[in-house]
Amino acid sequence: MKEKTSVTLSPEVLTGIDRLAGSKLSRSAFIEKVLRQYLRQRVKAERSARDLAILNKYAHELNVDAEDGLEDQAPEEE
């Protein structure tokens, strides 16, 4: 169910919305579409930031483990 709300926008923003939405989308539909995309991007960015923080927290340990694994696979020098 949708809820009605009121938003005050500058004439320049409304002109841009009307130009981009064209005759296919109403202003409301266009604004909702743009906001949904923005919200998805924010959620993705927040998730990526959390993942990066976890990787950074354990980076040294992960790198040491990777180096150990590579050393085990490398042929011994004569």
N, C-alpha and C positions, 0 to 999 in steps of 0.2 A: 504494500500500500504506500502510495506516495503522499507526502505532506507538502502543503503549500507554505512557501516562505517568501520573504521579500528581501531583495538585495538591491543596493543602490550602486550603480556603475556609471562611470563617466561616459559622455557621448562618444569619445574615441574608442573605448572598449566595445560599446554596443555596435558601432560601425564595423569594427573588426569581426565581431561575432556574426553579424548579419552577412558580411562578405564571405566569411569562411563556411558558414552554415548553408548559405545559398537558400534555395527554395525547398530543399529536401528535408531540412531539419528546423524545428522550432528553436527559438533561443533557449528554452528550457531543456530540450533534448540535447542540444549542442553543449550547453554548460554542464549538464549531467555527464555526458560522454567524456568531456575533457577532465572533469573532476575525478571520475572513476579511473581514468588512465593515470592521473597524478597520484591518486591514493595507492594504486598498484605499484607504481614506481617507488613511492616512499616505503611501502612494506618491503619491497625487494631490496632497497638500499639499506634499510635497518637490518634485515636478515644478513646481508653481505657484510655489514659492519660487525655484527656479532660473530660471524664466522671468521672474519679476519682477526678479530681480537683473540679468539680461541687459538687460531693458528700462530699468531704472534706470541701468545703465552707459552706455547709448547714448541716454538720454532727450533730453539737450540737442541732440545732433546730429540726432536724429529730429524734434524740434520745429522746429529751424532749417530743415530740409528741407521740412517741412510748411508753414511760413510762407512760404518762397520759392515753393512751388507755388501757394499761395493768392494771393500777390501777382501772380503771372503770370496768374491767371485773373480777377482783379478788374478792372473797367473803370477806365480812367484818369480821374482827377478833372480837371475843367476849371477 
